[in-house]
Amino acid sequence: MSATTGLPDRDSLPTYLTPLPKAIEDFGLRFAWLIVAINLIGTAFGFWYYSGQFAATATVMWPWVPDSPMATLFIALAIAAWKLGYEQPWLTSLAFFGNIVLGLWTPYTLLAFYDSYSYLHPLMFQFLFWSHLAMVVQAFVLHRISDFPVWGVAVAAVWYTSNLIVDYFIPIVGEPHHTVIPVARDEPMFLGADALGVIAAGEVTFVLLALFLALATRVKKCEATSTQRT
């Protein structure tokens, strides 16, 4: 903890793990309750946005439907827990995974099906695109409040792997539970893939990216601690 700012210290990590300027990280931590409030508002909007899909999905599968709202809820709870002095590594890891995965997947999907999203109002399209990229930004602040222990990362990996399974591979109950897309799942796309394959490839890639970034952060933090001791 910095004696001058009262904020957690910024470990010396590679740029690919800490791409944000320190000033932005400090802003997010200093105004943590504002970030919590914004994410809770986003969560409420997201649950409203998914209301139609909830109605068409078996109740038992509802936890796997609102992917982005769950991610913003995770980060709101993770930051609130830290501010209250009870940081939960498993919750922070879920928040990190969720905001990396959905923060990238949604813009990726909006671009992949750009022509088919013409039914969206241009302002709504822009809002969805940039608000989800902002989720990626806030994910890169979380290294300041957690060391991402392996067991915490494992919780997040298990949850988001289960999400991949029911979204694209084995829906368990009913049809695949991925966010509704504006074309048929078997619509031919590019590189021989259909629409379902395109969105599945994106989400698998982003889950693996989140896993790599979380574990790399853990390793580099441990290396930095070891160096300081010697």
C-alpha positions in Angstrom: 0.0 0.0 0.0 1.4 3.4 -1.0 1.8 5.7 2.0 1.2 8.8 -0.2 -1.9 7.8 -2.1 -3.4 5.1 0.1 -3.8 2.9 -2.9 -2.3 -0.6 -3.5 1.2 -0.5 -5.0 1.7 -1.1 -8.7 4.0 -4.2 -9.1 6.7 -4.1 -11.8 5.0 -6.3 -14.4 5.5 -6.6 -18.2 3.6 -4.0 -20.3 1.3 -6.7 -21.8 0.0 -7.4 -18.2 -0.3 -3.7 -17.3 -1.2 -1.8 -20.5 -2.9 1.0 -18.7 -1.1 4.2 -17.6 -0.7 4.2 -13.8 -2.9 7.4 -13.7 -5.9 5.4 -15.1 -5.3 2.6 -12.7 -5.2 5.1 -9.8 -8.3 6.8 -11.0 -10.2 3.5 -11.1 -9.1 2.6 -7.6 -9.5 6.0 -6.1 -13.1 6.3 -7.3 -13.9 2.6 -6.7 -17.4 3.1 -5.5 -18.2 5.1 -8.7 -16.9 2.2 -10.7 -19.0 -0.2 -8.6 -22.1 1.9 -9.2 -21.5 2.2 -13.0 -21.1 -1.6 -13.2 -24.3 -2.2 -11.2 -26.2 0.1 -13.6 -24.7 -1.8 -16.5 -25.7 -5.1 -14.9 -29.3 -4.0 -14.5 -29.4 -2.8 -18.2 -27.8 -6.1 -19.3 -30.4 -8.2 -17.5 -33.1 -6.1 -19.1 -31.4 -6.6 -22.5 -31.5 -10.4 -22.0 -35.1 -10.5 -20.8 -36.3 -12.0 -24.1 -33.7 -14.8 -24.0 -34.5 -15.5 -20.4 -38.2 -16.1 -21.4 -37.1 -18.6 -24.1 -34.6 -20.5 -21.8 -35.3 -23.1 -19.2 -35.0 -21.5 -15.7 -32.3 -24.0 -14.6 -30.0 -22.6 -17.3 -30.5 -18.9 -16.6 -27.1 -18.4 -14.8 -25.4 -19.2 -18.1 -27.5 -16.7 -20.2 -26.5 -13.1 -19.2 -22.8 -13.3 -19.9 -21.9 -9.6 -19.9 -24.2 -8.6 -17.0 -22.7 -11.4 -14.9 -19.2 -10.1 -15.8 -20.1 -6.5 -14.7 -21.7 -7.9 -11.6 -18.6 -9.9 -10.8 -16.4 -6.8 -11.0 -18.8 -4.7 -9.0 -18.8 -7.3 -6.2 -15.0 -7.8 -6.5 -14.2 -4.1 -6.1 -16.7 -3.6 -3.4 -15.3 -6.6 -1.4 -11.8 -5.1 -1.8 -13.0 -1.6 -0.6 -14.6 -3.2 2.4 -11.3 -5.0 3.3 -12.4 -8.5 2.2 -10.9 -9.0 -1.2 -11.9 -12.5 -2.5 -9.4 -13.9 -5.0 -12.0 -16.2 -6.6 -14.3 -13.3 -7.2 -11.6 -11.0 -8.5 -10.5 -13.8 -10.9 -14.1 -14.3 -12.1 -14.3 -10.5 -12.7 -11.0 -10.5 -14.6 -12.0 -13.4 -16.8 -15.5 -12.1 -17.4 -14.4 -8.6 -18.4 -11.7 -9.8 -20.7 -13.8 -12.5 -22.3 -17.0 -10.6 -22.8 -15.3 -7.2 -23.2 -13.6 -8.6 -26.3 -16.3 -11.1 -27.5 -19.1 -8.6 -27.9 -17.2 -6.1 -30.1 -15.7 -9.1 -32.1 -19.3 -10.4 -32.7 -20.6 -7.0 -33.6 -17.9 -6.7 -36.2 -18.2 -10.3 -37.5 -22.0 -9.8 -38.1 -21.8 -6.1 -38.8 -24.2 -6.1 -41.8 -26.8 -8.2 -39.9 -26.8 -5.9 -36.9 -28.4 -3.1 -39.1 -31.6 -3.5 -37.0 -29.7 -1.9 -34.0 -29.9 1.8 -33.7 -26.5 3.3 -34.5 -26.2 4.7 -31.0 -27.0 1.4 -29.4 -24.4 -0.3 -31.6 -21.8 2.2 -30.6 -22.8 1.9 -26.9 -22.5 -1.9 -26.9 -19.2 -1.7 -28.8 -17.4 0.8 -26.6 -19.0 -0.1 -23.3 -17.7 -3.6 -23.7 -14.2 -2.5 -24.6 -14.4 -0.4 -21.4 -14.9 -3.7 -19.6 -11.5 -4.8 -20.8 -9.9 -1.6 -19.6 -11.3 -2.1 -16.0 -10.1 -5.7 -16.0 -6.5 -4.5 -16.2 -6.9 -2.6 -13.0 -7.6 -5.8 -10.9 -3.9 -6.8 -10.7 -3.6 -4.0 -8.1 -6.0 -5.7 -5.7 -5.2 -9.4 -6.2 -2.3 -11.7 -6.7 -4.5 -14.1 -8.7 -3.7 -17.3 -6.7 -3.9 -20.4 -8.8 -7.0 -21.7 -6.9 -8.8 -18.5 -7.6 -7.9 -18.6 -11.3 -9.1 -22.2 -11.3 -12.6 -21.2 -10.1 -12.8 -18.7 -12.9 -11.5 -21.2 -15.5 -14.0 -23.8 -14.4 -16.9 -21.3 -14.6 -16.0 -20.0 -18.0 -15.3 -23.4 -19.3 -18.7 -24.5 -18.3 -20.1 -21.4 -20.0 -18.3 -22.5 -23.2 -19.7 -26.0 -23.0 -23.3 -25.0 -22.6 -23.1 -22.1 -25.1 -21.6 -24.1 -28.0 -21.1 -27.8 -27.4 -23.4 -29.5 -24.9 -26.3 -27.2 -24.0 -27.5 -29.7 -21.2 -31.1 -28.3 -21.3 -32.6 -27.0 -24.6 -30.6 -25.3 -27.3 -27.1 -23.7 -27.0 -27.3 -20.8 -24.5 -25.0 -18.3 -26.2 -26.1 -14.7 -26.7 -28.6 -14.5 -29.5 -26.9 -13.6 -32.8 -28.7 -12.0 -35.8 -28.2 -14.9 -38.2 -28.9 -18.6 -38.2 -26.3 -20.7 -36.5 -25.6 -22.7 -39.7 -25.1 -19.6 -41.8 -21.9 -19.9 -43.8 -19.4 -17.3 -42.9 -15.7 -17.4 -43.8 -12.8 -19.9 -43.7 -15.4 -22.6 -44.0 -17.0 -21.8 -40.6 -20.6 -21.3 -39.9 -21.9 -18.6 -37.6 -21.9 -20.8 -34.5 -18.3 -21.7 -35.3 -17.3 -18.1 -35.7 -18.6 -17.0 -32.3 -17.4 -20.1 -30.6 -13.9 -19.6 -31.9 -13.9 -16.1 -30.6 -15.0 -17.0 -27.1 -12.7 -20.0 -26.8 -9.8 -17.7 -27.8 -10.7 -15.0 -25.3 -11.1 -17.5 -22.4 -7.6 -18.9 -23.2 -6.3 -15.3 -23.3 -7.8 -14.5 -19.9 -6.4 -17.7 -18.5 -2.9 -16.9 -19.8 -3.0 -13.3 -18.6 -4.2 -14.3 -15.1 -1.6 -17.0 -14.6 1.1 -14.8 -16.2 0.2 -12.1 -13.7 0.5 -14.6 -10.9 3.9 -15.9 -12.1 5.4 -12.4 -12.6 4.2 -11.2 -9.2 5.8 -14.3 -7.5 9.0 -13.6 -9.5 9.0 -10.0 -8.3 8.5 -11.0 -4.7 11.3 -13.6 -4.9 13.7 -11.0 -6.4 12.9 -8.5 -3.6 13.7 -11.2 -0.9 17.0 -12.0 -2.5 
